């Protein structure tokens, strides 16, 4: 490796793991590896029979990848068939064409004659890996242009070095996608419950607050990132502090997991429920510092049981902030009350309300109330 100039394996590996969190980066990461081994591009193929057509390729060979997957050529890939027949598809193996097919066989093989030659591809070097979760085989391949000769020893060694990381990062891409879909589902469920969340670390300090949590906590809780939350109503301070102490992870079992918290200045109470996060910090390297932690679930139990209309208003051209203001004002809240609930300036609310009137072609609050009432009745 030291004799190879311009090859930075750590940078290539880091690029793959960065792509695991941002799928848009995969093309650049694969192109970087292709350059390091003298290939036109690079592609990852799953050999699970249920999803063999699923691939991930660099932009340089996007047309090849499309023809391979959508065009159905993956079903006729003789390299895969021959590799299995000759025992070359074992995880951890690095292969080149010469290991399982001769030049004469290529000239008579339909896959090479009608697919490889048409795309002017030459030799191929591949790392065979196993999915860490289900153990199905995957391959990370780098095809050369037709005019280039066989892969050299240093190039094969490079691909074998980064190959295991490419396979792991590819699997992480799928896991991250699944996780994001689950989080979106949870967010939708919380929205349907009209609930907000506040994430606290093991010492009770605020780490994350959802937008709904910020909205619901206004007037009830003082929330500042890195600080322990406090009750906004002075008379509730001692009771909330005891509640928080009970639900922190140091306790063997919470003595009180839920609380009805009074609002500063009066009004209906806020329901607060604690969901302890047992165990260590799931992402210590990310600096979350949860160390177990607690999720506070906030709900306004006495709020009108109406379905959220903000998505409908957004479809009519309003921004998310404007839709929220329109819904609250249209249901009878004054701009000052909306500003306090959303913890923004009253001038901001009035400016957003002016934009709402313009986009909905209405002139006064009474017309907005009629409009929102009709949406609520849908």
Secondary structure, DSSP 8 states (H G I E B T S, - for coil): -TTSTT--HHHHHHHHHHHHH-GGGHHHHHHHHHHHHT-S--EEEE--TTSTT-EEE-GGGHHHHHHHHTTSGGGG-HHHHHHHHTT---TT-EEEGGGT--HHHHHH-HHIIIIITTTTEEEEEEEEEE-TTT--EEEEEEEEETTS----HHHHHHHHHHHHHHHHHHHHHHHHHHHHHHHHHHHHHHHHTTEEEEEE-TTSBEEEE-HHHHHHHTTTEE--BTSB-EESSGGGHHHHHHHHHHHSTTSSS-S--EEEE--TTS-S-EEEEEEE--SS-TTGGGT---TT-EEEEEE-TTS------HHHHHHTT--HHHHHHHHHHHTT--HHHHHHHHTS-HHHHHHHHHHHHHHHT--SHHHHHHHHHHHHT-
